[in-house]
Amino acid sequence: GQNIDQPTEMTATEGAIVQINCTYQTSGFNGLFWYQQHAGEAPTFLSYNVLDGLEEKGRFSSFLSRSKGYSYLLLKELQMKDSASYLCAVMDSNYQLIWGAGTKLIIKP
Amino acid sequence: IAGITQAPTSQILAAGRRMTLRCTQDMRHNAMYWYRQDLGLGLRLIHYSNTAGTTGKGEVPDGYSVSRANTDDFPLTLASAVPSQTSVYFCASSEAGSTGELFFGEGSRLTVL
C-alpha cells in the first residue's frame, strides 16, 4: 500500500530552526509537495521537489532523497505565525496526490 | 479576487438528508478535486475532474457524487447523509499538466447528526 509518514506534533522556539521529516512509500513518484495549513484554514502551497537535493525559498527549504523515500522541510528564524500544520504529499504514478496526516508545529516564545 | 469559493462554510444536517456542497473557481483551471479532512488522517480524495464533462472516483467515493457541467463549477452531493460523513470538505483546483500545485477553497464544515 501507499504510505506517507510524518511526526504528529513538534514544538520549537521562536527564532530557532526546525526540521520536519517525511518518509514515503508510493507506487511511483512524480514529485513531493509541502503545504502549510493554519488552524481552521485551507492548505497553501509551500514547495515542490521532483529531483534530489535542496530547494530554498526564503526562510523555508525542502530537501528530497528519492532513493531513501525521504524529504524534510526546514524552517529557519521561526516566527509565531509559523505555528501551523505542515502537510507532506507525494504524487504517484497515476498523478494522484497521496497525503500525510500532517505535522502540527507549535512555536513557543 | 481570483480563487475558489465554497458554500456553505458550515452546515449541520440530519442523517438521511440530501446535501450539495458548492464549489466555484475563476482561475480557468481544468482540474478540480474534492477532499475530506478528518482529524489524524491525511486529506482523502473523494472525486476529481480533469476537465469539464469528465469525472473520476478518488480514494473514498462511496456516498458522494459530483458533476462538472462547465469549467468553473464542481458541486459535491451527498444523496443521503450519514454521521460518518461528518468532516471538513475542501474543494481544490489545478492547471492541467502543471507541477500539481493545488489551490484550495476555504472549506465546508459538515456535521451529520
Chai-1 contact restraints between the chains, C-beta under 6 A:
chainA,res_idxA,chainB,res_idxB,connection_type,confidence,min_distance_angstrom,max_distance_angstrom,comment,restraint_id
A,A42,B,F104,contact,1.0,0.0,6.0,A-B,restraint_1
A,A42,B,E106,contact,1.0,0.0,6.0,A-B,restraint_2
A,A42,B,G107,contact,1.0,0.0,6.0,A-B,restraint_3
A,P43,B,F104,contact,1.0,0.0,6.0,A-B,restraint_4
A,F45,B,E101,contact,1.0,0.0,6.0,A-B,restraint_5
A,Y48,B,T99,contact,1.0,0.0,6.0,A-B,restraint_6
A,M91,B,G100,contact,1.0,0.0,6.0,A-B,restraint_7
A,W99,B,G42,contact,1.0,0.0,6.0,A-B,restraint_8
A,W99,B,L43,contact,1.0,0.0,6.0,A-B,restraint_9
A,G100,B,G42,contact,1.0,0.0,6.0,A-B,restraint_10
A,A101,B,G40,contact,1.0,0.0,6.0,A-B,restraint_11
A,A101,B,L41,contact,1.0,0.0,6.0,A-B,restraint_12
A,A101,B,G42,contact,1.0,0.0,6.0,A-B,restraint_13
